[in-house]
Amino acid sequence: MLLCSVLGKLTLRTWVSLPLLFLCSAAGVAALLNVLLVQHVSFDQDLDLSAPLLFGSAAALTVLSANHVHWTSGWQRRLRFGYPLLMVVCALALDGLRIPVFAALAIGPAAAALLATLLVRAHRDRDAPECARA
């Protein structure tokens, strides 16, 4: 069925960390590709990333996963709209990001592993009776 959810219920902390882990893991992938594809690589050089692309994708991830959070108070509901808006503002305000290749290679794999763990747990903990009927 098309109504089956991939994610289960997310905690507020998990929801806030999703786009941050995505940004760090995307930087790690870009740094790894840079190391593999550039002939004369130096680990003290900087990696140029597209801020509009990264923060725009993070904003989309934040908006699309917001329905999986159980919002309990007013400040959380304000965060539901303010946090993705912050990502959009970063996408529009920043032209590019310069990150050291070494830092991206150090942080990227850990962020990717945390992101994968978080998504697997959310998928495993889902309670989707509409999926059981399919």
Protein Blocks (a to p, Z undefined) as FASTA:
>chain_A
ZZbcfbdcddfklmmmmmmmmmmmmmmmmmmmmmmmpmbacfkbccdddfklmmmmmmmm
mmmmmmmpccfbfklmmmmmmmmmmmmmmmmmpmbdcddfklmmmmmmmmmmmmmmmmmm
mmmmpccfklmmZZ
